[in-house]
Amino acid sequence: MPTTPFETSEAWTTENRFTAADETDALLSNTGSGIVYFEVTKTDDLPSVHPRKATPLHPGQSIPLQLKVGWRLWLSGEGGLASLLVAP
């Protein structure tokens, strides 16, 4: 299963965005020591919520996600590290 690593920044950036090409089952994991925040959108527009108001993922935590075709997963967090494991 392919894993995509992310080194997050405080703001939403396209470098820390994953777009689902197909209906996707994934596991998002915080592999660093800081809090990672995430938000899902249906367009390329930046999330309307401030990064610190998005869903937090604490160090060592993982969360399963189901993304529909074209949905975007955005990640943020000052100096955070995360990985996204995508099921084939």
C-alpha distances in whole Angstrom, upper triangle without the diagonal:
4,6,10,13,16,20,22,25,28,28,26,25,23,21,19,19,15,16,15,15,15,15,12,11,10,11,13,14,18,17,21,24,25,25,22,23,21,23,21,24,24,26,25,28,28,28,31,31,31,28,30,31,27,25,24,22,23,22,20,19,16,16,14,15,15,16,18,18,20,20,19,18,20,20,23,25,27,25,22,19,16,12,10,7,6,6,6
4,7,10,13,17,19,23,25,25,23,22,20,17,16,16,13,14,13,14,14,15,12,12,10,11,12,14,16,16,19,23,24,23,20,21,20,21,20,22,22,23,23,26,25,25,29,29,29,26,28,29,25,24,23,21,22,21,20,19,16,16,15,15,16,15,18,17,18,18,17,16,18,18,21,23,25,23,20,17,14,10,8,6,6,7,8
4,6,10,13,16,19,22,22,20,19,18,15,14,14,11,14,13,15,16,16,13,12,9,9,10,10,13,12,15,19,20,20,17,18,17,19,18,21,22,23,22,24,23,23,27,26,26,23,25,26,23,21,20,17,19,18,16,16,13,14,14,14,15,15,18,18,18,18,16,14,16,15,18,19,21,19,16,13,10,6,5,4,6,9,11
4,7,10,12,16,19,19,17,16,14,12,10,10,9,12,12,14,16,17,14,14,11,11,10,10,12,12,14,18,18,18,15,16,15,17,16,19,20,20,19,21,20,21,24,24,24,20,22,24,21,19,19,16,18,17,17,16,14,15,15,14,16,15,18,18,17,16,14,12,13,12,15,17,18,17,14,11,8,5,5,7,8,12,13
4,7,10,13,16,17,16,15,14,11,9,11,11,14,15,17,19,20,17,16,13,12,10,10,10,9,11,15,15,15,13,15,14,17,17,20,22,22,20,22,20,20,24,23,22,19,21,22,20,19,17,15,16,15,15,15,14,15,16,16,18,17,20,21,20,18,16,13,13,11,13,14,15,13,11,7,6,4,6,9,11,15,17
4,6,9,13,13,12,11,11,8,6,9,10,14,16,18,20,21,18,18,14,13,10,10,10,9,10,13,13,13,10,12,12,14,16,18,20,20,18,19,17,18,21,20,19,15,17,19,17,16,15,14,15,14,15,15,14,15,17,16,19,18,21,21,19,18,14,12,10,8,9,11,12,10,8,6,5,6,8,11,14,17,19
4,7,10,12,12,11,12,9,7,11,13,17,19,22,24,24,22,21,18,16,13,12,10,10,9,12,11,12,10,12,13,16,18,20,22,22,20,20,18,18,21,20,18,15,16,19,17,17,15,14,15,14,15,16,16,18,19,19,22,21,24,24,22,20,17,14,12,9,9,9,9,7,6,5,7,9,12,15,17,21,23
4,7,8,9,9,11,9,6,10,12,16,19,22,24,24,22,21,18,17,13,13,10,11,10,12,10,10,7,9,10,13,15,17,20,20,18,18,15,15,18,17,15,11,13,16,14,14,13,12,13,13,15,16,16,17,19,19,21,20,23,23,21,19,15,13,10,6,5,5,6,6,5,6,8,10,13,16,18,22,25
4,6,7,8,11,9,8,11,15,18,21,24,26,27,24,25,21,20,16,16,14,14,13,14,11,11,9,10,12,14,17,18,21,20,18,17,14,15,17,15,13,10,11,15,14,15,14,14,15,15,18,18,19,20,22,21,24,22,25,25,23,21,17,14,11,8,5,5,5,6,7,9,11,14,16,20,22,26,28
4,7,9,12,12,11,13,17,20,23,26,28,28,26,26,23,22,18,18,15,16,14,14,11,11,9,9,11,13,17,18,21,20,18,17,13,13,15,13,10,7,8,12,12,14,13,14,15,16,19,19,20,21,23,22,25,23,26,27,24,21,18,15,12,9,6,5,4,8,9,12,14,17,18,22,24,28,30
4,6,10,11,9,12,15,18,21,24,26,27,25,25,23,22,19,19,17,19,17,18,15,13,11,10,11,12,15,15,19,17,15,13,10,10,12,11,8,6,9,12,11,14,14,16,17,19,22,21,21,21,23,22,24,22,24,24,22,19,16,14,10,9,6,7,8,11,12,14,15,18,19,23,24,27,30
4,7,9,7,8,12,14,17,20,23,23,22,23,20,20,17,18,17,19,18,19,16,14,11,10,9,10,12,12,15,14,11,10,7,8,10,10,9,7,10,12,11,13,14,15,18,19,22,21,20,20,21,19,21,19,20,21,18,15,12,11,7,7,6,9,11,13,13,14,14,16,17,20,21,25,27
4,5,6,7,11,13,16,19,22,23,21,23,20,20,17,18,18,19,18,20,18,17,13,12,12,12,13,13,15,14,11,10,8,10,13,13,12,11,14,16,14,16,17,18,20,21,23,22,21,21,22,20,21,19,21,20,17,15,12,11,8,8,8,11,12,13,13,14,14,16,16,20,20,24,26
4,5,5,8,10,14,16,19,20,19,21,19,20,17,19,19,20,20,22,20,19,15,14,13,13,13,12,14,12,9,10,8,11,14,15,15,13,17,18,16,18,19,19,22,22,24,23,22,21,22,19,20,17,19,18,14,13,10,10,8,9,10,14,15,16,15,16,15,16,15,18,19,22,23
4,6,8,11,15,17,20,21,19,21,18,19,16,17,17,17,17,20,18,18,15,14,13,14,15,15,17,15,12,13,12,14,17,18,17,15,18,20,17,19,19,19,21,21,22,22,21,21,21,19,21,18,20,19,16,15,12,11,9,9,10,13,14,14,13,13,13,13,14,17,17,21,22
4,7,10,13,16,19,19,17,18,16,16,13,14,13,15,15,17,16,15,11,11,10,11,12,13,15,15,12,13,11,12,16,16,15,12,15,17,14,15,15,15,17,17,19,18,17,17,18,16,18,16,18,18,16,14,10,8,6,5,7,10,12,12,11,10,10,11,11,14,15,19,21
4,7,10,13,15,16,15,16,14,15,12,14,15,17,17,20,18,17,13,12,10,10,9,10,12,11,9,11,10,11,15,15,15,13,16,17,14,15,16,16,19,19,20,19,17,16,17,14,15,13,15,14,12,10,6,5,4,6,9,13,15,16,14,13,12,12,11,14,14,17,19
4,7,9,12,13,11,13,11,12,11,14,15,17,19,21,20,18,15,14,11,11,9,10,11,12,10,13,13,13,17,17,18,16,19,19,16,16,17,16,19,20,20,19,16,15,15,12,13,10,12,11,10,8,5,5,7,9,12,15,18,18,16,15,12,11,9,11,11,14,15
4,6,9,10,10,12,12,14,14,17,19,20,22,25,24,22,18,17,13,12,10,9,9,9,9,12,13,14,17,18,20,18,21,21,18,18,20,19,22,23,24,22,19,17,16,13,12,9,9,8,6,6,4,6,9,12,15,19,22,22,20,18,16,14,12,13,11,14,15
4,5,7,6,10,10,13,13,17,19,21,24,27,25,23,20,18,15,14,11,11,10,11,12,15,16,16,20,21,22,21,23,23,19,19,21,20,23,24,24,22,19,16,14,11,10,6,7,5,5,6,6,8,11,14,18,21,24,24,22,20,17,15,12,12,10,11,12
4,7,8,11,12,16,17,20,23,24,27,30,29,27,23,22,19,17,14,14,12,13,14,17,18,19,23,24,26,24,27,27,23,23,24,24,27,28,27,25,22,20,17,14,12,9,8,5,6,8,10,12,15,18,21,25,27,27,25,23,20,18,14,14,11,12,12
4,6,9,12,15,17,20,23,25,28,31,30,28,24,23,20,18,15,15,13,15,16,19,21,21,24,25,27,26,28,28,24,23,25,24,27,28,27,25,21,19,16,13,10,8,7,5,7,9,11,13,17,19,23,26,29,29,27,25,21,19,15,14,11,11,10
4,7,10,14,16,19,22,24,27,30,29,27,23,22,19,17,14,14,13,15,17,20,21,21,23,24,27,25,27,26,23,21,23,22,26,27,26,23,20,17,14,11,7,6,4,5,8,9,12,13,17,19,23,26,29,29,26,24,21,18,15,14,11,10,10
4,6,10,12,16,19,21,24,27,26,24,21,20,16,16,13,14,14,16,18,20,21,20,23,23,25,23,25,25,21,19,21,20,23,24,22,20,16,14,11,8,6,5,6,7,10,10,11,11,15,17,21,23,27,27,23,21,18,15,11,10,7,7,8
4,7,10,13,17,19,22,25,25,22,19,19,16,16,14,16,16,19,20,23,22,21,24,24,26,23,25,24,20,18,19,18,21,21,20,17,13,11,7,6,5,6,9,11,13,12,13,12,16,17,21,23,26,26,22,20,16,14,10,9,6,6,8
4,6,10,13,15,18,21,21,19,16,16,14,14,13,16,17,19,20,22,21,20,23,22,24,21,22,22,18,16,17,15,17,18,16,14,10,8,6,5,6,8,11,13,14,13,12,11,14,14,18,20,23,22,19,16,13,10,7,5,4,6,9
4,6,10,12,15,18,18,16,14,14,13,14,14,17,19,21,21,23,22,21,24,22,23,20,21,21,17,15,15,12,14,14,13,10,7,6,4,6,9,11,14,16,17,15,14,12,14,13,16,18,21,20,16,14,10,8,6,5,7,8,12
4,7,9,12,15,15,13,10,11,9,12,12,16,18,20,20,21,19,18,21,19,20,17,18,18,15,12,11,9,11,12,11,8,5,5,6,7,10,12,15,17,17,15,13,10,11,10,13,14,17,17,13,11,7,6,5,6,9,11,15
4,6,9,12,12,11,9,11,11,14,15,19,21,23,23,24,22,20,23,21,21,17,18,19,16,13,11,8,9,8,7,6,4,7,9,11,14,15,19,21,21,18,16,13,13,11,13,13,16,15,11,9,6,5,6,8,11,14,17
4,6,8,8,8,7,9,11,14,16,20,23,24,23,24,21,20,23,20,19,16,15,17,15,12,10,6,6,5,6,6,6,9,12,14,17,18,22,24,23,20,18,14,14,10,11,10,13,11,8,6,4,7,9,11,15,18,21
4,7,9,10,9,13,14,18,20,23,26,27,26,26,24,23,26,23,22,18,18,20,18,16,13,10,9,6,6,8,9,12,15,16,20,21,24,26,25,23,20,17,16,13,13,12,13,11,8,5,5,7,10,12,16,18,22
4,6,8,8,12,14,18,21,24,27,28,26,27,24,23,25,23,21,17,17,19,18,16,13,10,9,6,7,10,12,15,18,19,23,23,27,28,27,25,22,18,17,13,12,10,11,8,6,5,7,10,13,15,19,22,25
4,7,9,13,16,20,22,26,29,30,28,28,25,24,26,23,21,17,16,19,18,17,13,11,8,5,8,11,13,16,20,21,25,26,29,31,30,27,24,21,19,15,13,11,10,9,7,8,10,13,16,19,22,25,28
4,6,10,13,17,20,23,27,27,26,25,22,21,22,20,17,14,12,15,15,14,10,9,7,6,10,11,14,16,19,20,24,24,28,30,28,25,22,19,16,13,11,7,7,7,5,8,10,13,16,19,22,26,29
4,7,10,14,17,20,24,25,24,23,20,18,19,16,14,11,9,12,11,10,6,6,5,6,10,10,12,13,17,18,21,22,25,27,26,23,20,16,14,11,9,6,8,9,6,9,10,13,15,18,21,24,27
4,7,10,14,17,20,21,20,20,17,15,17,14,13,9,9,11,9,8,6,5,6,8,10,10,11,12,15,15,18,18,22,23,22,19,16,12,10,7,6,5,8,9,6,7,7,11,12,16,18,21,25
4,7,11,14,17,18,18,17,14,12,14,11,10,6,7,8,6,5,4,6,9,11,13,12,12,12,14,14,17,17,20,22,20,17,14,10,8,6,5,6,10,11,9,11,10,13,13,17,18,22,25
4,7,10,14,15,15,14,12,10,12,10,10,8,9,9,6,5,7,8,11,13,15,13,12,11,13,11,14,13,16,18,16,13,10,7,5,5,6,9,12,14,11,12,10,12,12,15,16,19,22
4,7,10,12,12,12,10,7,9,8,10,8,10,9,6,7,9,11,15,17,18,16,15,13,14,11,13,11,14,16,14,10,8,6,5,7,9,12,15,17,15,16,14,15,14,17,17,20,22
4,7,9,10,11,10,8,11,11,13,12,14,13,9,10,13,14,17,20,21,18,16,13,13,10,10,8,10,12,10,7,5,5,6,9,12,15,19,20,18,18,15,16,14,16,15,18,20
4,6,8,8,8,7,9,11,13,13,16,15,12,13,16,17,21,23,24,22,20,17,17,13,13,10,10,11,9,6,5,7,8,11,14,17,21,22,20,21,18,19,16,19,18,20,22
4,7,8,10,10,12,14,17,17,20,18,15,16,20,21,24,27,27,25,22,19,18,15,13,10,9,9,6,5,6,9,11,15,17,21,24,26,24,24,21,21,18,20,18,20,21
4,5,8,9,11,14,17,17,20,19,17,18,21,22,26,28,29,27,24,22,21,18,16,13,12,11,8,7,7,10,11,15,17,21,24,25,24,24,22,22,19,22,20,22,23
4,6,9,11,14,16,16,19,19,17,19,21,22,26,27,29,27,25,23,22,19,18,15,14,13,9,9,7,10,10,13,15,19,22,23,22,22,21,21,19,21,20,23,24
4,6,8,11,13,14,18,17,15,18,20,22,25,27,29,27,25,24,23,20,20,17,17,16,12,11,10,12,10,14,15,18,21,23,22,23,22,22,21,24,23,26,27
4,6,9,10,10,14,14,12,15,17,19,22,24,26,24,23,22,22,19,20,17,18,18,14,12,10,11,8,11,12,15,17,19,19,20,19,20,19,23,22,25,27
4,5,8,8,12,11,9,12,15,17,20,23,25,22,21,20,20,17,18,16,17,18,15,12,10,10,8,10,11,14,17,19,18,20,18,20,19,22,22,25,27
4,7,9,12,10,10,13,16,19,22,25,27,25,24,22,23,20,21,19,19,20,18,15,13,13,11,13,13,16,18,21,21,22,22,23,22,25,25,28,30
4,6,8,6,6,10,13,16,19,22,24,22,22,20,21,19,20,19,20,22,19,16,14,13,11,12,12,14,16,19,18,21,20,22,21,25,25,28,30
4,6,5,7,10,12,15,17,20,23,21,22,21,22,21,22,21,23,24,22,19,16,15,12,12,10,11,13,17,16,19,19,21,22,25,26,29,32
4,5,5,8,9,12,14,17,19,18,18,18,20,19,21,20,22,23,21,18,15,12,9,8,6,7,10,13,13,15,15,18,18,22,23,26,29
4,6,8,8,11,13,15,18,17,18,18,21,20,22,22,24,26,24,21,18,15,12,11,8,8,10,13,13,16,16,19,20,23,25,28,31
4,7,8,12,14,17,20,18,19,18,20,19,21,21,23,25,23,20,17,15,13,12,11,11,14,17,16,18,18,21,21,24,25,28,31
4,6,10,12,16,18,16,16,14,16,15,17,17,19,21,20,16,14,12,10,9,9,10,14,16,14,16,15,17,17,20,21,24,27
4,7,10,13,15,12,12,11,13,13,15,16,18,21,20,16,14,11,11,10,10,11,15,17,14,15,14,16,16,18,20,22,25
4,6,10,12,10,11,11,14,14,17,18,21,23,22,19,17,13,12,10,9,9,12,14,11,13,12,14,15,18,20,22,26
4,7,8,6,7,8,12,13,16,17,21,23,23,19,17,13,13,10,10,10,13,13,10,11,9,12,13,15,17,20,24
4,6,6,8,10,14,16,20,21,24,27,26,23,21,17,16,13,12,10,13,13,10,11,10,13,15,17,20,22,26
4,6,9,12,15,17,21,22,26,28,28,25,22,18,17,14,13,11,13,12,9,9,9,12,14,16,20,22,26
4,7,10,14,16,20,22,26,28,28,25,23,19,19,16,16,14,16,15,12,10,10,11,13,15,18,20,24
4,7,10,13,17,19,23,25,25,22,20,17,17,14,15,14,17,16,13,12,10,11,12,13,16,18,22
4,7,10,13,16,19,22,22,19,18,15,15,14,15,15,18,18,14,12,9,9,9,10,13,15,18
4,6,10,13,16,19,20,17,16,13,14,13,16,16,20,20,16,14,11,11,10,10,12,14,17
4,7,10,13,16,18,15,15,12,15,15,18,19,22,22,19,17,13,12,10,9,10,11,14
4,6,10,13,14,11,12,10,13,13,17,19,22,23,19,18,14,13,10,10,9,11,14
4,7,10,12,10,11,10,14,16,19,22,25,26,22,21,17,15,12,12,10,10,13
4,7,8,6,8,8,12,14,18,21,25,25,22,21,17,15,12,12,10,11,13
4,6,6,9,11,14,17,21,24,27,28,25,24,21,19,15,16,13,13,14
4,6,9,11,15,18,22,25,28,29,26,25,22,20,16,16,13,14,14
4,6,10,13,16,20,23,26,27,25,24,21,19,16,17,15,16,16
4,7,10,13,17,20,24,24,22,21,18,17,14,16,14,16,17
4,6,10,13,17,20,21,19,18,16,15,13,15,14,16,18
4,7,10,14,17,18,15,15,12,12,10,13,12,15,17
4,7,11,14,15,13,13,11,12,11,15,15,18,21
4,7,10,11,9,10,8,10,10,14,16,19,22
4,7,9,7,9,10,12,13,17,19,22,25
4,6,5,8,10,13,15,19,21,25,27
4,5,9,12,15,18,21,24,27,30
4,7,10,14,17,20,23,26,29
4,7,10,13,17,20,23,26
4,7,10,13,17,20,23
4,7,10,13,16,19
4,6,10,13,16
4,6,10,13
4,7,10
4,6
4
